[in-house]
Amino acid sequence: MVNENALAAWQYPGSNTISSGGGSGGDSFAQEVKAYSCALIKADFNTVSAYYKKRMGIQPGARESAANEPNVTTGEAIVTAGLGAIVILEDSFKRPLRLVVLNRHWDNKAVSVVISRGTGETETHIALTYYEKSSPKKP
């Protein structure tokens, strides 16, 4: 069953969803995919990246120098009080592709956002995956 509310809360405003779905079942001790989508938007890479960093609770300017530099590859894990763990991976170094992967983990949920835009492309690609840990099943 697709968790439409959870997925909708993470969609980029005005983006065009090109595919979506959800999962069910899985291991009661691990987070399972509840919903996913792939979308396109004409907004530039830096605008989309900044939107999702803010949405995840990352303070503006905290990583802007690396995020806006197309020749930087970085990885960083941030643990913020009340927000859980946030992982930022940026891999655009010497590539014809801008790419950032953002993961946020909190309570029994997680969201992963992959943002990319190739040189010469006219749209930014956004792949979202929303996870939840199910309550343990009683025997």
C-alpha positions as CSV (number, residue, x, y, z in Angstrom):
1,M,0.0,0.0,0.0
2,V,1.4,3.4,-1.0
3,N,1.6,5.9,1.9
4,E,0.3,8.8,-0.2
5,N,0.4,11.3,2.6
6,A,4.1,10.6,3.5
7,L,5.0,10.7,-0.2
8,A,3.1,13.9,-0.9
9,A,4.8,15.7,2.0
10,W,8.2,15.2,0.2
11,Q,7.2,16.0,-3.4
12,Y,8.9,19.0,-4.9
13,P,6.2,21.7,-5.5
14,G,5.2,21.7,-9.2
15,S,7.2,18.7,-10.1
16,N,5.9,16.2,-12.7
17,T,5.8,12.7,-11.3
18,I,6.8,10.2,-14.0
19,S,6.5,7.0,-11.8
20,S,5.5,6.1,-8.3
21,G,4.6,3.1,-6.2
22,G,4.9,1.5,-2.8
23,G,5.7,-1.6,-0.9
24,S,4.3,-3.7,1.9
25,G,5.3,-6.6,4.0
26,G,9.0,-7.1,4.8
27,D,11.0,-7.7,7.9
28,S,9.3,-6.3,11.0
29,F,12.7,-5.5,12.4
30,A,13.9,-3.4,9.5
31,Q,12.6,-0.3,7.7
32,E,10.6,-1.2,4.6
33,V,9.9,0.9,1.5
34,K,6.4,2.4,1.9
35,A,6.4,4.7,-1.1
36,Y,8.7,5.9,-3.9
37,S,8.5,8.3,-6.9
38,C,10.5,9.7,-9.7
39,A,9.8,13.3,-10.8
40,L,11.1,16.0,-13.2
41,I,11.1,19.7,-12.7
42,K,12.5,22.6,-14.8
43,A,13.9,24.2,-11.6
44,D,17.7,24.3,-11.6
45,F,19.8,21.8,-9.6
46,N,20.9,24.2,-6.9
47,T,17.3,25.4,-6.2
48,V,16.0,21.8,-5.9
49,S,19.0,20.8,-3.7
50,A,18.5,23.8,-1.4
51,Y,14.8,23.1,-1.1
52,Y,15.4,19.5,0.1
53,K,18.2,20.4,2.4
54,K,15.8,22.9,4.1
55,R,13.0,20.4,4.1
56,M,15.3,18.0,5.9
57,G,16.2,20.6,8.5
58,I,19.7,21.5,7.4
59,Q,20.4,25.1,8.2
60,P,20.9,27.4,5.1
61,G,24.6,28.0,4.4
62,A,25.7,25.0,6.4
63,R,27.0,23.2,3.2
64,E,26.4,25.8,0.5
65,S,30.0,26.1,-0.5
66,A,30.2,22.4,-1.4
67,A,26.7,22.1,-2.7
68,N,27.1,24.9,-5.2
69,E,30.5,23.8,-6.4
70,P,30.3,21.5,-9.4
71,N,33.8,20.1,-8.9
72,V,33.4,18.8,-5.3
73,T,32.7,15.3,-4.1
74,T,31.9,15.2,-0.4
75,G,30.1,13.0,2.2
76,E,29.0,14.1,5.6
77,A,26.8,12.6,8.4
78,I,25.0,15.1,10.6
79,V,23.2,14.3,13.8
80,T,21.0,17.1,14.9
81,A,19.0,17.2,18.1
82,G,15.4,16.3,17.5
83,L,15.9,15.7,13.8
84,G,17.7,12.4,13.8
85,A,20.6,11.6,11.5
86,I,21.0,13.3,8.2
87,V,23.5,12.0,5.6
88,I,24.6,14.2,2.6
89,L,26.5,12.7,-0.3
90,E,27.5,14.9,-3.2
91,D,29.2,13.5,-6.2
92,S,29.7,15.9,-9.1
93,F,33.5,15.9,-9.2
94,K,34.8,16.0,-12.8
95,R,31.5,14.6,-14.1
96,P,29.0,15.9,-16.6
97,L,26.3,15.3,-14.0
98,R,25.3,17.2,-10.8
99,L,24.3,14.6,-8.1
100,V,23.3,14.9,-4.5
101,V,21.9,12.1,-2.2
102,L,20.2,13.2,1.0
103,N,19.0,10.7,3.6
104,R,17.2,11.6,6.8
105,H,16.5,9.0,9.6
106,W,14.3,9.6,12.6
107,D,12.1,7.6,14.9
108,N,10.9,4.7,12.9
109,K,11.0,6.5,9.5
110,A,13.5,7.5,6.8
111,V,13.5,9.4,3.5
112,S,16.0,9.3,0.7
113,V,16.2,12.0,-2.0
114,V,18.4,11.6,-5.0
115,I,18.7,14.8,-7.1
116,S,20.5,14.9,-10.4
117,R,20.9,16.9,-13.6
118,G,23.2,16.1,-16.5
119,T,25.0,18.7,-18.5
120,G,22.7,19.9,-21.3
121,E,19.5,18.5,-19.7
122,T,16.6,20.9,-19.3
123,E,15.1,19.3,-16.2
124,T,16.2,18.2,-12.8
125,H,15.5,14.6,-11.8
126,I,14.2,13.8,-8.3
127,A,13.9,10.2,-6.9
128,L,12.2,9.9,-3.5
129,T,12.0,6.8,-1.3
130,Y,10.1,6.8,2.0
131,Y,10.7,4.1,4.6
132,E,8.9,3.1,7.8
133,K,9.6,0.4,10.3
134,S,6.5,-1.7,10.9
135,S,5.4,-2.6,14.4
136,P,6.6,-6.0,15.3
137,K,4.0,-8.7,14.4
138,K,2.6,-10.6,17.3
139,P,2.8,-14.4,17.0
